[in-house]
Amino acid sequence: MGIALWLVAGGTAFALGRLIPYLRPRVLGELTVSLLVSVVLGGIATALDFGGWNELEWRAALFVLMGTFSVIAVYRLLTPEVTA
């Protein structure tokens, strides 16, 4: 259940990030980055004892959500903007 929570937090960060039009890259690339980063940050949250891969913990979800927001911001700065 914890992994599902991480992926939901990453998907939420992706969905909320798509509402901000500044330097919006392609959808598939940003979705891939956000989901991969959410799993990595979930593993880090488990190592920091914010919950585990099989238990729901609000601290892990918050850690993944905020971390994914940060990585999406960096990803947008490093990729070219889509003008179409």
PyMOL Python script that loads the backbone (N, CA, C, O; Angstrom):
from pymol import cmd

cmd.read_pdbstr("""\
ATOM      1  N   MET A   1       0.808  -1.197   0.000  1.00  0.00           N
ATOM      2  CA  MET A   1       0.000   0.000   0.000  1.00  0.00           C
ATOM      3  C   MET A   1       0.854   1.265   0.000  1.00  0.00           C
ATOM      4  O   MET A   1       0.447   2.294  -0.540  1.00  0.00           O
ATOM      5  N   GLY A   2       2.036   1.187   0.605  1.00  0.00           N
ATOM      6  CA  GLY A   2       2.901   2.359   0.638  1.00  0.00           C
ATOM      7  C   GLY A   2       3.362   2.770  -0.747  1.00  0.00           C
ATOM      8  O   GLY A   2       3.427   3.960  -1.054  1.00  0.00           O
ATOM      9  N   ILE A   3       3.683   1.795  -1.585  1.00  0.00           N
ATOM     10  CA  ILE A   3       4.126   2.102  -2.954  1.00  0.00           C
ATOM     11  C   ILE A   3       3.000   2.776  -3.727  1.00  0.00           C
ATOM     12  O   ILE A   3       3.244   3.708  -4.492  1.00  0.00           O
ATOM     13  N   ALA A   4       1.785   2.317  -3.535  1.00  0.00           N
ATOM     14  CA  ALA A   4       0.643   2.962  -4.196  1.00  0.00           C
ATOM     15  C   ALA A   4       0.489   4.402  -3.720  1.00  0.00           C
ATOM     16  O   ALA A   4       0.161   5.286  -4.511  1.00  0.00           O
ATOM     17  N   LEU A   5       0.724   4.643  -2.432  1.00  0.00           N
ATOM     18  CA  LEU A   5       0.654   5.992  -1.893  1.00  0.00           C
ATOM     19  C   LEU A   5       1.735   6.884  -2.512  1.00  0.00           C
ATOM     20  O   LEU A   5       1.478   8.049  -2.815  1.00  0.00           O
ATOM     21  N   TRP A   6       2.936   6.341  -2.698  1.00  0.00           N
ATOM     22  CA  TRP A   6       4.015   7.107  -3.328  1.00  0.00           C
ATOM     23  C   TRP A   6       3.635   7.474  -4.753  1.00  0.00           C
ATOM     24  O   TRP A   6       3.833   8.612  -5.179  1.00  0.00           O
ATOM     25  N   LEU A   7       3.088   6.510  -5.492  1.00  0.00           N
ATOM     26  CA  LEU A   7       2.718   6.772  -6.882  1.00  0.00           C
ATOM     27  C   LEU A   7       1.560   7.769  -6.975  1.00  0.00           C
ATOM     28  O   LEU A   7       1.518   8.589  -7.892  1.00  0.00           O
ATOM     29  N   VAL A   8       0.633   7.699  -6.038  1.00  0.00           N
ATOM     30  CA  VAL A   8      -0.460   8.674  -6.012  1.00  0.00           C
ATOM     31  C   VAL A   8       0.090  10.065  -5.713  1.00  0.00           C
ATOM     32  O   VAL A   8      -0.340  11.045  -6.320  1.00  0.00           O
ATOM     33  N   ALA A   9       1.036  10.155  -4.784  1.00  0.00           N
ATOM     34  CA  ALA A   9       1.640  11.454  -4.461  1.00  0.00           C
ATOM     35  C   ALA A   9       2.412  11.991  -5.668  1.00  0.00           C
ATOM     36  O   ALA A   9       2.346  13.186  -5.956  1.00  0.00           O
ATOM     37  N   GLY A  10       3.140  11.129  -6.375  1.00  0.00           N
ATOM     38  CA  GLY A  10       3.843  11.559  -7.578  1.00  0.00           C
ATOM     39  C   GLY A  10       2.891  11.970  -8.683  1.00  0.00           C
ATOM     40  O   GLY A  10       3.137  12.952  -9.384  1.00  0.00           O
ATOM     41  N   GLY A  11       1.808  11.229  -8.845  1.00  0.00           N
ATOM     42  CA  GLY A  11       0.793  11.591  -9.837  1.00  0.00           C
ATOM     43  C   GLY A  11       0.083  12.891  -9.496  1.00  0.00           C
ATOM     44  O   GLY A  11      -0.267  13.666 -10.385  1.00  0.00           O
ATOM     45  N   THR A  12      -0.126  13.124  -8.215  1.00  0.00           N
ATOM     46  CA  THR A  12      -0.735  14.374  -7.783  1.00  0.00           C
ATOM     47  C   THR A  12       0.187  15.550  -8.064  1.00  0.00           C
ATOM     48  O   THR A  12      -0.258  16.603  -8.520  1.00  0.00           O
ATOM     49  N   ALA A  13       1.479  15.366  -7.787  1.00  0.00           N
ATOM     50  CA  ALA A  13       2.452  16.422  -8.095  1.00  0.00           C
ATOM     51  C   ALA A  13       2.485  16.696  -9.594  1.00  0.00           C
ATOM     52  O   ALA A  13       2.576  17.850 -10.013  1.00  0.00           O
ATOM     53  N   PHE A  14       2.412  15.652 -10.394  1.00  0.00           N
ATOM     54  CA  PHE A  14       2.387  15.812 -11.848  1.00  0.00           C
ATOM     55  C   PHE A  14       1.133  16.580 -12.279  1.00  0.00           C
ATOM     56  O   PHE A  14       1.216  17.520 -13.070  1.00  0.00           O
ATOM     57  N   ALA A  15      -0.019  16.177 -11.758  1.00  0.00           N
ATOM     58  CA  ALA A  15      -1.278  16.818 -12.156  1.00  0.00           C
ATOM     59  C   ALA A  15      -1.321  18.281 -11.735  1.00  0.00           C
ATOM     60  O   ALA A  15      -1.755  19.134 -12.509  1.00  0.00           O
ATOM     61  N   LEU A  16      -0.882  18.578 -10.530  1.00  0.00           N
ATOM     62  CA  LEU A  16      -0.864  19.968 -10.085  1.00  0.00           C
ATOM     63  C   LEU A  16       0.187  20.776 -10.828  1.00  0.00           C
ATOM     64  O   LEU A  16      -0.008  21.962 -11.095  1.00  0.00           O
ATOM     65  N   GLY A  17       1.290  20.139 -11.158  1.00  0.00           N
ATOM     66  CA  GLY A  17       2.331  20.819 -11.919  1.00  0.00           C
ATOM     67  C   GLY A  17       1.891  21.164 -13.338  1.00  0.00           C
ATOM     68  O   GLY A  17       2.350  22.154 -13.908  1.00  0.00           O
ATOM     69  N   ARG A  18       1.019  20.367 -13.899  1.00  0.00           N
ATOM     70  CA  ARG A  18       0.513  20.647 -15.252  1.00  0.00           C
ATOM     71  C   ARG A  18      -0.387  21.878 -15.271  1.00  0.00           C
ATOM     72  O   ARG A  18      -0.603  22.462 -16.333  1.00  0.00           O
ATOM     73  N   LEU A  19      -0.913  22.283 -14.121  1.00  0.00           N
ATOM     74  CA  LEU A  19      -1.743  23.483 -14.064  1.00  0.00           C
ATOM     75  C   LEU A  19      -0.913  24.759 -14.194  1.00  0.00           C
ATOM     76  O   LEU A  19      -1.437  25.808 -14.571  1.00  0.00           O
ATOM     77  N   ILE A  20       0.376  24.670 -13.883  1.00  0.00           N
ATOM     78  CA  ILE A  20       1.266  25.825 -13.960  1.00  0.00           C
ATOM     79  C   ILE A  20       1.874  25.854 -15.364  1.00  0.00           C
ATOM     80  O   ILE A  20       2.631  24.950 -15.715  1.00  0.00           O
ATOM     81  N   PRO A  21       1.565  26.859 -16.165  1.00  0.00           N
ATOM     82  CA  PRO A  21       1.983  26.837 -17.560  1.00  0.00           C
ATOM     83  C   PRO A  21       3.448  27.218 -17.797  1.00  0.00           C
ATOM     84  O   PRO A  21       3.907  27.131 -18.936  1.00  0.00           O
ATOM     85  N   TYR A  22       4.186  27.626 -16.793  1.00  0.00           N
ATOM     86  CA  TYR A  22       5.550  28.104 -16.981  1.00  0.00           C
ATOM     87  C   TYR A  22       6.480  26.971 -17.403  1.00  0.00           C
ATOM     88  O   TYR A  22       6.612  25.977 -16.688  1.00  0.00           O
ATOM     89  N   LEU A  23       7.125  27.115 -18.558  1.00  0.00           N
ATOM     90  CA  LEU A  23       8.097  26.153 -19.086  1.00  0.00           C
ATOM     91  C   LEU A  23       7.567  24.724 -19.097  1.00  0.00           C
ATOM     92  O   LEU A  23       8.225  23.809 -18.601  1.00  0.00           O
ATOM     93  N   ARG A  24       6.405  24.539 -19.649  1.00  0.00           N
ATOM     94  CA  ARG A  24       5.773  23.228 -19.640  1.00  0.00           C
ATOM     95  C   ARG A  24       6.397  22.310 -20.691  1.00  0.00           C
ATOM     96  O   ARG A  24       6.259  22.578 -21.885  1.00  0.00           O
ATOM     97  N   PRO A  25       7.082  21.232 -20.284  1.00  0.00           N
ATOM     98  CA  PRO A  25       7.652  20.288 -21.253  1.00  0.00           C
ATOM     99  C   PRO A  25       6.595  19.290 -21.730  1.00  0.00           C
ATOM    100  O   PRO A  25       5.415  19.416 -21.405  1.00  0.00           O
ATOM    101  N   ARG A  26       7.025  18.322 -22.486  1.00  0.00           N
ATOM    102  CA  ARG A  26       6.111  17.295 -22.985  1.00  0.00           C
ATOM    103  C   ARG A  26       5.533  16.478 -21.828  1.00  0.00           C
ATOM    104  O   ARG A  26       6.188  16.285 -20.804  1.00  0.00           O
ATOM    105  N   VAL A  27       4.322  16.011 -22.002  1.00  0.00           N
ATOM    106  CA  VAL A  27       3.578  15.335 -20.942  1.00  0.00           C
ATOM    107  C   VAL A  27       4.232  14.015 -20.551  1.00  0.00           C
ATOM    108  O   VAL A  27       4.407  13.748 -19.362  1.00  0.00           O
ATOM    109  N   LEU A  28       4.589  13.197 -21.509  1.00  0.00           N
ATOM    110  CA  LEU A  28       5.100  11.860 -21.211  1.00  0.00           C
ATOM    111  C   LEU A  28       6.426  11.919 -20.454  1.00  0.00           C
ATOM    112  O   LEU A  28       6.648  11.137 -19.530  1.00  0.00           O
ATOM    113  N   GLY A  29       7.291  12.825 -20.835  1.00  0.00           N
ATOM    114  CA  GLY A  29       8.570  12.955 -20.138  1.00  0.00           C
ATOM    115  C   GLY A  29       8.397  13.391 -18.697  1.00  0.00           C
ATOM    116  O   GLY A  29       9.037  12.852 -17.795  1.00  0.00           O
ATOM    117  N   GLU A  30       7.531  14.368 -18.486  1.00  0.00           N
ATOM    118  CA  GLU A  30       7.293  14.852 -17.127  1.00  0.00           C
ATOM    119  C   GLU A  30       6.593  13.793 -16.267  1.00  0.00           C
ATOM    120  O   GLU A  30       6.897  13.663 -15.081  1.00  0.00           O
ATOM    121  N   LEU A  31       5.674  13.049 -16.847  1.00  0.00           N
ATOM    122  CA  LEU A  31       4.997  11.984 -16.112  1.00  0.00           C
ATOM    123  C   LEU A  31       5.988  10.893 -15.717  1.00  0.00           C
ATOM    124  O   LEU A  31       5.966  10.408 -14.586  1.00  0.00           O
ATOM    125  N   THR A  32       6.851  10.513 -16.647  1.00  0.00           N
ATOM    126  CA  THR A  32       7.849   9.489 -16.361  1.00  0.00           C
ATOM    127  C   THR A  32       8.782   9.925 -15.244  1.00  0.00           C
ATOM    128  O   THR A  32       9.058   9.159 -14.321  1.00  0.00           O
ATOM    129  N   VAL A  33       9.265  11.154 -15.330  1.00  0.00           N
ATOM    130  CA  VAL A  33      10.163  11.668 -14.297  1.00  0.00           C
ATOM    131  C   VAL A  33       9.457  11.705 -12.948  1.00  0.00           C
ATOM    132  O   VAL A  33      10.039  11.300 -11.942  1.00  0.00           O
ATOM    133  N   SER A  34       8.241  12.173 -12.907  1.00  0.00           N
ATOM    134  CA  SER A  34       7.546  12.299 -11.625  1.00  0.00           C
ATOM    135  C   SER A  34       7.276  10.934 -10.985  1.00  0.00           C
ATOM    136  O   SER A  34       7.395  10.797  -9.767  1.00  0.00           O
ATOM    137  N   LEU A  35       6.919   9.932 -11.775  1.00  0.00           N
ATOM    138  CA  LEU A  35       6.652   8.613 -11.197  1.00  0.00           C
ATOM    139  C   LEU A  35       7.936   7.912 -10.761  1.00  0.00           C
ATOM    140  O   LEU A  35       7.956   7.258  -9.718  1.00  0.00           O
ATOM    141  N   LEU A  36       9.001   8.039 -11.538  1.00  0.00           N
ATOM    142  CA  LEU A  36      10.273   7.433 -11.136  1.00  0.00           C
ATOM    143  C   LEU A  36      10.826   8.094  -9.876  1.00  0.00           C
ATOM    144  O   LEU A  36      11.315   7.419  -8.971  1.00  0.00           O
ATOM    145  N   VAL A  37      10.742   9.403  -9.832  1.00  0.00           N
ATOM    146  CA  VAL A  37      11.239  10.126  -8.657  1.00  0.00           C
ATOM    147  C   VAL A  37      10.397   9.802  -7.433  1.00  0.00           C
ATOM    148  O   VAL A  37      10.930   9.719  -6.326  1.00  0.00           O
ATOM    149  N   SER A  38       9.102   9.620  -7.607  1.00  0.00           N
ATOM    150  CA  SER A  38       8.254   9.305  -6.457  1.00  0.00           C
ATOM    151  C   SER A  38       8.625   7.953  -5.852  1.00  0.00           C
ATOM    152  O   SER A  38       8.576   7.792  -4.632  1.00  0.00           O
ATOM    153  N   VAL A  39       8.994   6.984  -6.684  1.00  0.00           N
ATOM    154  CA  VAL A  39       9.407   5.681  -6.156  1.00  0.00           C
ATOM    155  C   VAL A  39      10.753   5.803  -5.437  1.00  0.00           C
ATOM    156  O   VAL A  39      10.937   5.226  -4.366  1.00  0.00           O
ATOM    157  N   VAL A  40      11.692   6.549  -6.022  1.00  0.00           N
ATOM    158  CA  VAL A  40      12.999   6.745  -5.378  1.00  0.00           C
ATOM    159  C   VAL A  40      12.844   7.477  -4.049  1.00  0.00           C
ATOM    160  O   VAL A  40      13.436   7.077  -3.046  1.00  0.00           O
ATOM    161  N   LEU A  41      12.054   8.543  -4.037  1.00  0.00           N
ATOM    162  CA  LEU A  41      11.835   9.281  -2.793  1.00  0.00           C
ATOM    163  C   LEU A  41      11.064   8.449  -1.771  1.00  0.00           C
ATOM    164  O   LEU A  41      11.272   8.603  -0.567  1.00  0.00           O
ATOM    165  N   GLY A  42      10.196   7.589  -2.227  1.00  0.00           N
ATOM    166  CA  GLY A  42       9.512   6.677  -1.304  1.00  0.00           C
ATOM    167  C   GLY A  42      10.489   5.713  -0.655  1.00  0.00           C
ATOM    168  O   GLY A  42      10.368   5.403   0.531  1.00  0.00           O
ATOM    169  N   GLY A  43      11.456   5.238  -1.430  1.00  0.00           N
ATOM    170  CA  GLY A  43      12.503   4.388  -0.857  1.00  0.00           C
ATOM    171  C   GLY A  43      13.341   5.142   0.166  1.00  0.00           C
ATOM    172  O   GLY A  43      13.715   4.592   1.202  1.00  0.00           O
ATOM    173  N   ILE A  44      13.634   6.404  -0.132  1.00  0.00           N
ATOM    174  CA  ILE A  44      14.373   7.233   0.823  1.00  0.00           C
ATOM    175  C   ILE A  44      13.536   7.471   2.081  1.00  0.00           C
ATOM    176  O   ILE A  44      14.061   7.447   3.194  1.00  0.00           O
ATOM    177  N   ALA A  45      12.252   7.698   1.902  1.00  0.00           N
ATOM    178  CA  ALA A  45      11.364   7.880   3.059  1.00  0.00           C
ATOM    179  C   ALA A  45      11.318   6.622   3.913  1.00  0.00           C
ATOM    180  O   ALA A  45      11.242   6.708   5.139  1.00  0.00           O
ATOM    181  N   THR A  46      11.363   5.460   3.282  1.00  0.00           N
ATOM    182  CA  THR A  46      11.399   4.212   4.033  1.00  0.00           C
ATOM    183  C   THR A  46      12.701   4.096   4.808  1.00  0.00           C
ATOM    184  O   THR A  46      12.703   3.669   5.962  1.00  0.00           O
ATOM    185  N   ALA A  47      13.812   4.475   4.178  1.00  0.00           N
ATOM    186  CA  ALA A  47      15.107   4.427   4.863  1.00  0.00           C
ATOM    187  C   ALA A  47      15.153   5.405   6.030  1.00  0.00           C
ATOM    188  O   ALA A  47      15.824   5.143   7.028  1.00  0.00           O
ATOM    189  N   LEU A  48      14.453   6.523   5.917  1.00  0.00           N
ATOM    190  CA  LEU A  48      14.387   7.497   7.003  1.00  0.00           C
ATOM    191  C   LEU A  48      13.313   7.156   8.033  1.00  0.00           C
ATOM    192  O   LEU A  48      13.078   7.918   8.970  1.00  0.00           O
ATOM    193  N   ASP A  49      12.665   6.012   7.852  1.00  0.00           N
ATOM    194  CA  ASP A  49      11.633   5.506   8.758  1.00  0.00           C
ATOM    195  C   ASP A  49      10.400   6.407   8.807  1.00  0.00           C
ATOM    196  O   ASP A  49       9.823   6.632   9.871  1.00  0.00           O
ATOM    197  N   PHE A  50       9.999   6.924   7.623  1.00  0.00           N
ATOM    198  CA  PHE A  50       8.755   7.682   7.494  1.00  0.00           C
ATOM    199  C   PHE A  50       7.600   6.777   7.104  1.00  0.00           C
ATOM    200  O   PHE A  50       6.586   7.265   6.606  1.00  0.00           O
ATOM    201  N   GLY A  51       7.720   5.522   7.307  1.00  0.00           N
ATOM    202  CA  GLY A  51       6.731   4.565   6.834  1.00  0.00           C
ATOM    203  C   GLY A  51       7.461   3.490   6.069  1.00  0.00           C
ATOM    204  O   GLY A  51       8.686   3.393   6.152  1.00  0.00           O
ATOM    205  N   GLY A  52       6.759   2.706   5.348  1.00  0.00           N
ATOM    206  CA  GLY A  52       7.390   1.631   4.611  1.00  0.00           C
ATOM    207  C   GLY A  52       6.726   1.415   3.274  1.00  0.00           C
ATOM    208  O   GLY A  52       5.783   2.121   2.917  1.00  0.00           O
ATOM    209  N   TRP A  53       7.213   0.447   2.540  1.00  0.00           N
ATOM    210  CA  TRP A  53       6.670   0.172   1.222  1.00  0.00           C
ATOM    211  C   TRP A  53       5.314  -0.513   1.315  1.00  0.00           C
ATOM    212  O   TRP A  53       4.573  -0.551   0.333  1.00  0.00           O
ATOM    213  N   ASN A  54       4.981  -1.054   2.480  1.00  0.00           N
ATOM    214  CA  ASN A  54       3.707  -1.766   2.598  1.00  0.00           C
ATOM    215  C   ASN A  54       2.749  -1.131   3.594  1.00  0.00           C
ATOM    216  O   ASN A  54       1.724  -1.731   3.916  1.00  0.00           O
ATOM    217  N   GLU A  55       3.052   0.070   4.095  1.00  0.00           N
ATOM    218  CA  GLU A  55       2.137   0.728   5.036  1.00  0.00           C
ATOM    219  C   GLU A  55       1.914   2.177   4.621  1.00  0.00           C
ATOM    220  O   GLU A  55       2.798   2.830   4.067  1.00  0.00           O
ATOM    221  N   LEU A  56       0.709   2.658   4.906  1.00  0.00           N
ATOM    222  CA  LEU A  56       0.356   4.032   4.573  1.00  0.00           C
ATOM    223  C   LEU A  56       0.869   4.963   5.666  1.00  0.00           C
ATOM    224  O   LEU A  56       0.623   4.731   6.850  1.00  0.00           O
ATOM    225  N   GLU A  57       1.570   5.998   5.276  1.00  0.00           N
ATOM    226  CA  GLU A  57       2.112   6.953   6.242  1.00  0.00           C
ATOM    227  C   GLU A  57       2.064   8.338   5.612  1.00  0.00           C
ATOM    228  O   GLU A  57       2.586   8.544   4.517  1.00  0.00           O
ATOM    229  N   TRP A  58       1.444   9.281   6.296  1.00  0.00           N
ATOM    230  CA  TRP A  58       1.261  10.617   5.746  1.00  0.00           C
ATOM    231  C   TRP A  58       2.587  11.342   5.585  1.00  0.00           C
ATOM    232  O   TRP A  58       2.727  12.163   4.679  1.00  0.00           O
ATOM    233  N   ARG A  59       3.573  11.058   6.445  1.00  0.00           N
ATOM    234  CA  ARG A  59       4.871  11.731   6.334  1.00  0.00           C
ATOM    235  C   ARG A  59       5.593  11.324   5.050  1.00  0.00           C
ATOM    236  O   ARG A  59       6.235  12.153   4.404  1.00  0.00           O
ATOM    237  N   ALA A  60       5.487  10.057   4.686  1.00  0.00           N
ATOM    238  CA  ALA A  60       6.104   9.592   3.445  1.00  0.00           C
ATOM    239  C   ALA A  60       5.423  10.236   2.239  1.00  0.00           C
ATOM    240  O   ALA A  60       6.089  10.632   1.282  1.00  0.00           O
ATOM    241  N   ALA A  61       4.105  10.338   2.287  1.00  0.00           N
ATOM    242  CA  ALA A  61       3.374  10.960   1.171  1.00  0.00           C
ATOM    243  C   ALA A  61       3.750  12.425   1.024  1.00  0.00           C
ATOM    244  O   ALA A  61       3.934  12.906  -0.094  1.00  0.00           O
ATOM    245  N   LEU A  62       3.866  13.129   2.118  1.00  0.00           N
ATOM    246  CA  LEU A  62       4.251  14.537   2.073  1.00  0.00           C
ATOM    247  C   LEU A  62       5.689  14.703   1.575  1.00  0.00           C
ATOM    248  O   LEU A  62       5.974  15.605   0.788  1.00  0.00           O
ATOM    249  N   PHE A  63       6.586  13.841   2.031  1.00  0.00           N
ATOM    250  CA  PHE A  63       7.976  13.857   1.585  1.00  0.00           C
ATOM    251  C   PHE A  63       8.064  13.625   0.077  1.00  0.00           C
ATOM    252  O   PHE A  63       8.788  14.333  -0.623  1.00  0.00           O
ATOM    253  N   VAL A  64       7.329  12.639  -0.415  1.00  0.00           N
ATOM    254  CA  VAL A  64       7.327  12.325  -1.851  1.00  0.00           C
ATOM    255  C   VAL A  64       6.692  13.457  -2.651  1.00  0.00           C
ATOM    256  O   VAL A  64       7.205  13.824  -3.708  1.00  0.00           O
ATOM    257  N   LEU A  65       5.602  14.010  -2.173  1.00  0.00           N
ATOM    258  CA  LEU A  65       4.914  15.083  -2.886  1.00  0.00           C
ATOM    259  C   LEU A  65       5.808  16.308  -3.033  1.00  0.00           C
ATOM    260  O   LEU A  65       5.953  16.841  -4.133  1.00  0.00           O
ATOM    261  N   MET A  66       6.401  16.751  -1.945  1.00  0.00           N
ATOM    262  CA  MET A  66       7.250  17.951  -1.993  1.00  0.00           C
ATOM    263  C   MET A  66       8.536  17.702  -2.792  1.00  0.00           C
ATOM    264  O   MET A  66       8.994  18.575  -3.529  1.00  0.00           O
ATOM    265  N   GLY A  67       9.105  16.518  -2.639  1.00  0.00           N
ATOM    266  CA  GLY A  67      10.301  16.190  -3.402  1.00  0.00           C
ATOM    267  C   GLY A  67      10.022  16.108  -4.899  1.00  0.00           C
ATOM    268  O   GLY A  67      10.840  16.545  -5.709  1.00  0.00           O
ATOM    269  N   THR A  68       8.887  15.557  -5.262  1.00  0.00           N
ATOM    270  CA  THR A  68       8.523  15.457  -6.674  1.00  0.00           C
ATOM    271  C   THR A  68       8.242  16.832  -7.263  1.00  0.00           C
ATOM    272  O   THR A  68       8.595  17.095  -8.413  1.00  0.00           O
ATOM    273  N   PHE A  69       7.603  17.722  -6.483  1.00  0.00           N
ATOM    274  CA  PHE A  69       7.424  19.103  -6.943  1.00  0.00           C
ATOM    275  C   PHE A  69       8.777  19.737  -7.257  1.00  0.00           C
ATOM    276  O   PHE A  69       8.929  20.411  -8.276  1.00  0.00           O
ATOM    277  N   SER A  70       9.747  19.522  -6.392  1.00  0.00           N
ATOM    278  CA  SER A  70      11.073  20.108  -6.587  1.00  0.00           C
ATOM    279  C   SER A  70      11.753  19.555  -7.828  1.00  0.00           C
ATOM    280  O   SER A  70      12.359  20.309  -8.590  1.00  0.00           O
ATOM    281  N   VAL A  71      11.662  18.271  -8.035  1.00  0.00           N
ATOM    282  CA  VAL A  71      12.305  17.660  -9.204  1.00  0.00           C
ATOM    283  C   VAL A  71      11.603  18.082 -10.491  1.00  0.00           C
ATOM    284  O   VAL A  71      12.264  18.279 -11.510  1.00  0.00           O
ATOM    285  N   ILE A  72      10.288  18.223 -10.467  1.00  0.00           N
ATOM    286  CA  ILE A  72       9.568  18.701 -11.647  1.00  0.00           C
ATOM    287  C   ILE A  72      10.014  20.112 -12.002  1.00  0.00           C
ATOM    288  O   ILE A  72      10.159  20.441 -13.180  1.00  0.00           O
ATOM    289  N   ALA A  73      10.232  20.951 -10.988  1.00  0.00           N
ATOM    290  CA  ALA A  73      10.707  22.312 -11.245  1.00  0.00           C
ATOM    291  C   ALA A  73      12.077  22.298 -11.912  1.00  0.00           C
ATOM    292  O   ALA A  73      12.309  23.041 -12.866  1.00  0.00           O
ATOM    293  N   VAL A  74      12.977  21.466 -11.424  1.00  0.00           N
ATOM    294  CA  VAL A  74      14.314  21.365 -12.028  1.00  0.00           C
ATOM    295  C   VAL A  74      14.213  20.788 -13.437  1.00  0.00           C
ATOM    296  O   VAL A  74      14.897  21.247 -14.351  1.00  0.00           O
ATOM    297  N   TYR A  75      13.362  19.786 -13.609  1.00  0.00           N
ATOM    298  CA  TYR A  75      13.169  19.182 -14.932  1.00  0.00           C
ATOM    299  C   TYR A  75      12.670  20.212 -15.944  1.00  0.00           C
ATOM    300  O   TYR A  75      13.106  20.225 -17.095  1.00  0.00           O
ATOM    301  N   ARG A  76      11.760  21.066 -15.508  1.00  0.00           N
ATOM    302  CA  ARG A  76      11.242  22.097 -16.414  1.00  0.00           C
ATOM    303  C   ARG A  76      12.316  23.112 -16.778  1.00  0.00           C
ATOM    304  O   ARG A  76      12.336  23.618 -17.900  1.00  0.00           O
ATOM    305  N   LEU A  77      13.196  23.409 -15.853  1.00  0.00           N
ATOM    306  CA  LEU A  77      14.261  24.355 -16.149  1.00  0.00           C
ATOM    307  C   LEU A  77      15.310  23.769 -17.095  1.00  0.00           C
ATOM    308  O   LEU A  77      15.950  24.510 -17.841  1.00  0.00           O
ATOM    309  N   LEU A  78      15.489  22.460 -17.070  1.00  0.00           N
ATOM    310  CA  LEU A  78      16.517  21.812 -17.883  1.00  0.00           C
ATOM    311  C   LEU A  78      16.027  21.339 -19.262  1.00  0.00           C
ATOM    312  O   LEU A  78      16.846  21.011 -20.120  1.00  0.00           O
ATOM    313  N   THR A  79      14.713  21.301 -19.486  1.00  0.00           N
ATOM    314  CA  THR A  79      14.192  20.866 -20.769  1.00  0.00           C
ATOM    315  C   THR A  79      13.615  22.046 -21.525  1.00  0.00           C
ATOM    316  O   THR A  79      13.132  22.999 -20.913  1.00  0.00           O
ATOM    317  N   PRO A  80      13.660  21.995 -22.852  1.00  0.00           N
ATOM    318  CA  PRO A  80      13.120  23.120 -23.636  1.00  0.00           C
ATOM    319  C   PRO A  80      11.598  23.181 -23.547  1.00  0.00           C
ATOM    320  O   PRO A  80      10.924  22.174 -23.332  1.00  0.00           O
ATOM    321  N   GLU A  81      11.092  24.375 -23.717  1.00  0.00           N
ATOM    322  CA  GLU A  81       9.656  24.600 -23.651  1.00  0.00           C
ATOM    323  C   GLU A  81       8.984  24.171 -24.956  1.00  0.00           C
ATOM    324  O   GLU A  81       9.539  24.349 -26.041  1.00  0.00           O
ATOM    325  N   VAL A  82       7.800  23.613 -24.836  1.00  0.00           N
ATOM    326  CA  VAL A  82       7.000  23.244 -25.995  1.00  0.00           C
ATOM    327  C   VAL A  82       6.154  24.454 -26.360  1.00  0.00           C
ATOM    328  O   VAL A  82       5.400  24.960 -25.529  1.00  0.00           O
ATOM    329  N   THR A  83       6.276  24.917 -27.588  1.00  0.00           N
ATOM    330  CA  THR A  83       5.562  26.133 -27.981  1.00  0.00           C
ATOM    331  C   THR A  83       4.240  25.847 -28.668  1.00  0.00           C
ATOM    332  O   THR A  83       3.465  26.772 -28.909  1.00  0.00           O
ATOM    333  N   ALA A  84       3.962  24.594 -28.987  1.00  0.00           N
ATOM    334  CA  ALA A  84       2.723  24.274 -29.707  1.00  0.00           C
ATOM    335  C   ALA A  84       1.556  24.110 -28.804  1.00  0.00           C
ATOM    336  O   ALA A  84       0.449  23.839 -29.270  1.00  0.00           O
TER     337      ALA A  84
END
""", "prot")
cmd.dss("prot")
cmd.show_as("cartoon", "prot")
cmd.util.cbc("prot")
cmd.orient("prot")
